[in-house]
Amino acid sequence: MFSSDQPSFSVIIPVFNGAATIEKTLGYLGKQSFTSFEIIVVDDGSIDGTADVVANCNLESLRYVFQQRLGVSAARNKGASMAKGDFLVFLDSDDMVMPEWLADFSDSLTKSNSELCFCGSSFDFGRGNVSGKENFLAGTFCIKTELFKRAGGYDERLKHSENTELGWRLIDLNPRVAFVDKVNFRYQRSGRNGLSYLTNRLEAFEVIKVKHADRFKKNPHLGRTYYQVAAVDACRIGDFEKCKKLMWQGYWSQPLSFKALIRALCTVFTPVSELIWKPIKMVYEN
């Protein structure tokens, strides 16, 4: 399963202005019980001293590379292109992992001879724990390097939803999948409702709806969900016409859904949309 002359895992961490958080994340990696891994930090144009923080972390097999601001997907692909490990693990610069995170991945992969492995995860915003499921969130899965390349890597147009979109393409390749039945990853949400976040998510949807149009047709519920989430994002950034258009497109993808119809009808009158989904400007003004 693993090659003896190279690290088993390459942990790739994209970072932008992460000086306040990346030291703690690297500290979790320094406590791993499994030692056959390398760390590749790809700095996506930070201007807050991130480079100095990384330089002061005394971790073996840590490589740092700086690139001009190209986005998280490009940063992850850059790290993958430098990786020496049999498997890739992508981690954000403010994530928390348990000491057995990589050891459990290794045990599960060795026993199952799988190409893709997931661990249990917990969330700090009411989602609870997720175990035994294909959860494509950075830090919750590791992927055989060859499989990542075969899938084509991350779509560099995406600044949001890039892990989910990659996950869909990976599953389409029908890889051998394994699960670690332990919560080894903790996701901590921070600043996820600002204008740039919603804009990035909406722009990502515009790419995904074209790229995965056939997937949405085969799974109308999935299509409806994505269209209506995008519609709410459009409302929250103040684009009410786009909100209406997307919400109705979501309804027509699954016209027997009564809830979808009610949501679509709510967009007919802008004041109703504003009342329900509260544009960011209105939230700030209040």
Secondary structure per residue as TSV (DSSP state, phi and psi in degrees):
chain	resnum	aa	ss	phi	psi
A	1	M	-	360.0	-50.8
A	2	F	-	-109.5	147.1
A	3	S	-	-86.6	136.6
A	4	S	T	-77.0	-21.1
A	5	D	T	-97.3	11.8
A	6	Q	S	-149.6	161.6
A	7	P	-	-64.0	148.1
A	8	S	S	-69.5	-40.0
A	9	F	E	-126.3	144.3
A	10	S	E	-113.0	115.1
A	11	V	E	-94.3	116.0
A	12	I	E	-108.3	123.3
A	13	I	E	-122.0	105.3
A	14	P	E	-78.2	144.4
A	15	V	E	-147.1	139.0
A	16	F	S	-135.1	115.8
A	17	N	S	50.1	54.1
A	18	G	-	-108.2	26.3
A	19	A	T	-58.5	-31.5
A	20	A	T	-78.3	-16.1
A	21	T	T	-124.3	-27.6
A	22	I	H	-69.2	-27.3
A	23	E	H	-61.3	-42.0
A	24	K	H	-65.7	-42.6
A	25	T	H	-62.3	-43.8
A	26	L	H	-64.8	-30.8
A	27	G	H	-63.8	-38.0
A	28	Y	H	-63.0	-37.1
A	29	L	H	-68.5	-33.5
A	30	G	H	-67.4	-15.7
A	31	K	T	-100.6	8.4
A	32	Q	-	-65.9	136.0
A	33	S	S	-75.1	-22.8
A	34	F	-	-95.1	131.7
A	35	T	-	-112.9	-6.4
A	36	S	-	-86.6	74.9
A	37	F	E	-153.6	158.2
A	38	E	E	-119.7	158.3
A	39	I	E	-119.9	128.8
A	40	I	E	-120.9	111.7
A	41	V	E	-97.7	120.6
A	42	V	E	-108.3	107.8
A	43	D	E	-85.1	114.8
A	44	D	E	-93.2	54.9
A	45	G	S	87.0	29.1
A	46	S	-	-63.2	147.6
A	47	I	-	-128.7	19.2
A	48	D	S	-114.2	15.3
A	49	G	S	89.8	14.2
A	50	T	H	-55.3	-42.0
A	51	A	H	-58.5	-41.1
A	52	D	H	-67.2	-39.1
A	53	V	H	-62.9	-45.5
A	54	V	H	-63.6	-41.0
A	55	A	H	-62.1	-29.3
A	56	N	T	-86.1	-2.6
A	57	C	-	-89.7	112.9
A	58	N	-	-84.8	79.7
A	59	L	-	-120.2	132.3
A	60	E	T	-68.8	152.1
A	61	S	T	59.7	29.4
A	62	L	E	-98.8	126.5
A	63	R	E	-118.5	140.5
A	64	Y	E	-122.2	133.4
A	65	V	E	-136.3	139.5
A	66	F	E	-107.7	137.8
A	67	Q	E	-136.3	154.3
A	68	Q	-	-65.5	157.9
A	69	R	S	-56.3	105.1
A	70	L	-	-121.4	-9.7
A	71	G	-	104.6	160.0
A	72	V	H	-64.3	-37.2
A	73	S	H	-66.8	-43.0
A	74	A	H	-64.2	-37.3
A	75	A	H	-65.1	-41.8
A	76	R	H	-65.6	-41.7
A	77	N	H	-63.8	-37.4
A	78	K	H	-61.7	-46.4
A	79	G	H	-60.8	-41.2
A	80	A	H	-64.0	-35.6
A	81	S	H	-68.4	-22.0
A	82	M	H	-94.0	-11.5
A	83	A	-	-68.6	144.0
A	84	K	-	-109.0	-9.7
A	85	G	S	-75.8	155.6
A	86	D	S	-66.1	-32.4
A	87	F	E	-126.9	149.3
A	88	L	E	-107.4	139.2
A	89	V	E	-130.4	125.8
A	90	F	E	-101.6	134.0
A	91	L	-	-136.0	141.7
A	92	D	-	-85.2	164.3
A	93	S	T	-80.8	4.0
A	94	D	T	-130.6	24.2
A	95	D	-	-91.9	163.0
A	96	M	E	-124.8	127.7
A	97	V	E	-125.7	150.6
A	98	M	-	-79.9	159.3
A	99	P	T	-59.1	-26.5
A	100	E	T	-96.3	9.9
A	101	W	H	-51.6	-57.4
A	102	L	H	-75.5	-34.8
A	103	A	H	-61.5	-42.3
A	104	D	H	-69.7	-38.1
A	105	F	H	-57.3	-47.2
A	106	S	H	-61.2	-46.4
A	107	D	H	-61.1	-45.9
A	108	S	H	-65.4	-42.0
A	109	L	H	-67.1	-39.5
A	110	T	H	-65.5	-43.1
A	111	K	H	-69.0	-34.1
A	112	S	H	-102.7	-13.5
A	113	N	T	53.9	43.0
A	114	S	-	-90.7	166.4
A	115	E	S	-106.2	-13.4
A	116	L	E	-145.4	133.0
A	117	C	E	-139.3	140.4
A	118	F	E	-118.4	147.7
A	119	C	E	-116.7	163.6
A	120	G	E	-68.6	151.4
A	121	S	E	-140.1	155.8
A	122	S	E	-128.4	157.0
A	123	F	E	-132.1	150.8
A	124	D	S	-102.6	19.4
A	125	F	S	-131.0	38.3
A	126	G	S	88.1	0.7
A	127	R	-	-80.9	-17.5
A	128	G	-	78.9	-153.2
A	129	N	E	-101.3	147.6
A	130	V	E	-124.6	119.6
A	131	S	-	-138.7	151.5
A	132	G	S	67.9	21.7
A	133	K	S	-130.8	157.3
A	134	E	-	-79.8	95.7
A	135	N	-	-114.2	99.8
A	136	F	-	-86.1	79.9
A	137	L	S	-127.4	134.1
A	138	A	T	-50.8	129.2
A	139	G	T	102.7	-18.9
A	140	T	S	-99.2	-8.5
A	141	F	E	-139.7	151.2
A	142	C	E	-125.4	150.9
A	143	I	E	-137.9	136.9
A	144	K	E	-59.7	132.9
A	145	T	H	-55.6	-40.8
A	146	E	H	-63.7	-37.1
A	147	L	H	-67.8	-40.7
A	148	F	H	-58.7	-44.3
A	149	K	H	-66.3	-39.2
A	150	R	H	-65.6	-32.8
A	151	A	H	-76.1	-17.3
A	152	G	T	97.3	7.2
A	153	G	-	69.3	-166.4
A	154	Y	-	-76.9	146.7
A	155	D	-	-79.2	111.8
A	156	E	T	-74.0	-3.4
A	157	R	T	-76.0	-18.5
A	158	L	-	-93.5	129.3
A	159	K	S	-108.3	2.0
A	160	H	S	-152.9	154.0
A	161	S	S	63.8	16.0
A	162	E	H	-68.1	-32.2
A	163	N	H	-72.4	-42.1
A	164	T	H	-62.2	-44.7
A	165	E	H	-64.1	-42.0
A	166	L	H	-61.8	-42.1
A	167	G	H	-58.7	-41.1
A	168	W	H	-59.8	-43.7
A	169	R	H	-68.5	-34.3
A	170	L	H	-65.3	-47.4
A	171	I	H	-62.6	-33.0
A	172	D	H	-62.2	-23.2
A	173	L	T	-83.7	-1.4
A	174	N	-	55.0	54.5
A	175	P	-	-76.4	163.8
A	176	R	-	-75.7	127.6
A	177	V	E	-120.3	140.9
A	178	A	E	-131.6	163.2
A	179	F	E	-133.4	141.3
A	180	V	E	-99.1	118.4
A	181	D	E	-85.8	50.9
A	182	K	E	-144.5	147.3
A	183	V	E	-84.4	97.5
A	184	N	E	-108.0	1.1
A	185	F	E	-135.3	137.9
A	186	R	E	-125.5	125.6
A	187	Y	E	-99.9	129.6
A	188	Q	-	-117.8	119.0
A	189	R	-	-80.9	136.6
A	190	S	-	-148.7	124.3
A	191	G	S	54.0	50.3
A	192	R	-	-103.3	16.0
A	193	N	S	-127.5	13.4
A	194	G	S	-75.5	173.7
A	195	L	H	-59.7	-45.3
A	196	S	H	-64.7	-37.8
A	197	Y	H	-62.6	-48.6
A	198	L	H	-66.8	-37.7
A	199	T	H	-64.2	-43.9
A	200	N	H	-62.2	-40.0
A	201	R	H	-67.8	-39.5
A	202	L	H	-68.0	-41.3
A	203	E	H	-64.4	-38.2
A	204	A	H	-63.1	-40.5
A	205	F	H	-60.3	-39.2
A	206	E	H	-60.6	-35.1
A	207	V	H	-73.6	-46.3
A	208	I	H	-66.1	-38.4
A	209	K	H	-65.1	-28.1
A	210	V	H	-83.4	-46.0
A	211	K	H	-65.6	-33.4
A	212	H	T	-118.4	34.0
A	213	A	H	-58.8	-40.3
A	214	D	H	-65.5	-36.1
A	215	R	H	-64.5	-42.2
A	216	F	H	-66.0	-35.3
A	217	K	H	-67.2	-38.6
A	218	K	H	-74.7	-25.3
A	219	N	-	-128.6	80.2
A	220	P	H	-56.8	-35.3
A	221	H	H	-62.5	-42.4
A	222	L	H	-61.7	-46.5
A	223	G	H	-60.3	-45.4
A	224	R	H	-59.6	-44.9
A	225	T	H	-59.8	-47.1
A	226	Y	H	-65.2	-43.3
A	227	Y	H	-62.3	-40.7
A	228	Q	H	-77.0	-32.6
A	229	V	H	-63.4	-43.6
A	230	A	H	-62.4	-37.0
A	231	A	H	-62.4	-43.1
A	232	V	H	-63.8	-40.9
A	233	D	H	-59.7	-42.7
A	234	A	H	-61.4	-41.5
A	235	C	H	-62.3	-43.5
A	236	R	H	-68.5	-23.5
A	237	I	T	-96.0	4.2
A	238	G	T	91.9	11.3
A	239	D	-	-98.6	84.5
A	240	F	H	-74.3	-32.6
A	241	E	H	-65.6	-41.2
A	242	K	H	-66.6	-38.2
A	243	C	H	-57.3	-48.1
A	244	K	H	-62.0	-46.3
A	245	K	H	-60.7	-47.4
A	246	L	H	-68.1	-38.9
A	247	M	H	-64.8	-40.4
A	248	W	H	-70.8	-34.8
A	249	Q	H	-63.2	-38.2
A	250	G	H	-62.8	-42.0
A	251	Y	H	-63.3	-46.5
A	252	W	H	-69.1	-17.0
A	253	S	H	-74.2	-20.4
A	254	Q	S	-148.5	71.0
A	255	P	T	-67.8	-10.0
A	256	L	T	-87.2	0.7
A	257	S	-	-85.0	113.1
A	258	F	H	-65.5	-40.3
A	259	K	H	-62.3	-40.1
A	260	A	H	-63.2	-38.4
A	261	L	H	-64.5	-45.2
A	262	I	H	-60.4	-43.9
A	263	R	H	-61.8	-42.8
A	264	A	H	-63.2	-42.1
A	265	L	H	-63.6	-30.5
A	266	C	H	-65.7	-19.5
A	267	T	T	-88.2	-6.1
A	268	V	S	-63.5	-38.0
A	269	F	S	-112.9	117.6
A	270	T	H	-54.5	-42.2
A	271	P	H	-57.8	-32.4
A	272	V	H	-68.8	-43.5
A	273	S	H	-59.8	-43.6
A	274	E	H	-62.6	-40.1
A	275	L	H	-66.4	-40.1
A	276	I	H	-79.3	-47.0
A	277	W	H	-107.5	-1.8
A	278	K	-	46.2	87.8
A	279	P	-	-53.9	148.7
A	280	I	H	-56.4	-40.1
A	281	K	H	-58.4	-42.2
A	282	M	H	-67.2	-37.3
A	283	V	H	-63.1	-45.2
A	284	Y	H	-65.5	-39.0
A	285	E	H	-66.6	-29.6
A	286	N	-	-84.4	360.0
